[in-house]
Amino acid sequence: MRVPGYVKVVAVVAGLVAALGFGYWTGTVRHQHAEEGVVVTTAGEEKSKWTCGMHPFIIRDEPGLCPICGMQLTPLKPGTGGGEQASAERKIKYWKSSMDPTYVRDEPGKDAMGMDLVPVYEDGGTSGGIAVDPVTQQSMGVRTAPVEVRDLHRSLRAIGLVTFDEARQYAVNSKIEGWIEKLYINQSGQPVRKGQPLLEIYSPDLVAAQQEYLLALESSKRQTTSPFPEIAEGGKRLLEAARNRLRYWDISEQQINQLEQTKQVKKTLTLYSPNSGIVTMKTALQGMRVMAGEELLQIADLSQVWVNAEIYEQDLPWVKVGQSARVELPYASSKALEGKVDYIYPYLAGETRTVKARIVFANPGLELKPDMYANVQIATEAVKGVLAIPANAVLRSGQGAVVFVARGEGKFDPRPVETGANGDDGYVQILSGLNAGENVVTSAQFMLDSESKLREAIEKMREPQVSMPAAAPGQETAPQPPADKKKLDELFK
């Protein structure tokens, strides 16, 4: 029987419509399931596995929540392995803290800081961190160096300032009110000797005190012959009181004895230099009136001076009392003075944020002059047997310091550390955060040298993660990120 031509055409059109409809329906279903997090598999396709973006070692056959952080599991891409085969290839040896490598446990959990423990496999690898492929590493020029125990040496150089020996500074003042009759020292910078007259002061009170002393002297002589011992004793006490009054006004014993012999009252009081030195300040003028206690002159003995070296805060661990110091003068760099650190001040200067280390020098030729600058070199003691890494491996932010630890196979862990002293050989002491034998990244940190770039680089190189899911109905808050990510975020704020 012959089929008409139009029937064939209708049959072909109907078949095409059915095929297109089935393809559209299949694509819609796949799209809807993909949005819901369900992967549809067909015959011959590999069965899907599910893992946690924050904990890649968690692998499940069905979707759900991560048993550690509570995040939604995401499907593994075909061909990435997983399941029993992957577990058989990499077996977990133990669990440790990402912040404290000495904290080791046999099962998952949290460390003393509340951070999730990470697994260590039998092949030595761990999970998480930053993954960089070998081609990118070569392009970036990534280099590493081991964490090792070594001695740190430091030759400390600082700027010094010559100043007065505070124990050799003297002030000259008047203890009585009066007028300067004569001034022997009339300029600053003039050298004086101990006992040299400085000035003469006229004071009516001084004249009256001398007259009272002469009267008390005559009265005491007359009363010594009295038959009453009380009267004689009273005359002696009155004479001693008048004598002490003159002493309190800096009248010397020689002047008092001279007054007793001559019986002549002097109009002026002479002030003498208390020590040898240089006049560093003069306010006295001839003829001026002075009040009791007013400072007239300052004298400094420059036969011994101090050199205060300005030590920065980071160099304080190197400086100790008793260390040898070498001082070079700018105008005579070939001539150096040798001394020792005598004292380290217990406070910082607010303007310079430095601590003063005092060095004492004899100055017989007065070559060291106050307020003169000097170059100071302090021979510090070596810090022996400390954990150290190259200083260029440390990245510093506002919250602390961090290094990148190389785990092998292109994986790196950012780890906070606490640093100590810096050596001249380019190494820095590590107080906590690293163990001997680990490797740290020493180059390519220029990509991470600012806070914004540091966060961006870490997020770009981090292993694939899923975004935080929204809170489910009836759930107050969405699951929180793990503590190690919080710690890292706080470090780079």
Order of alpha helices (4+ residues) and beta strands (2+ residues): alpha-beta-beta-beta-alpha-beta-beta-beta-beta-alpha-beta-beta-beta-beta-beta-beta-beta-alpha-alpha-alpha-beta-beta-beta-beta-beta-beta-beta-beta-beta-beta-beta-beta-beta-beta-beta-alpha-alpha
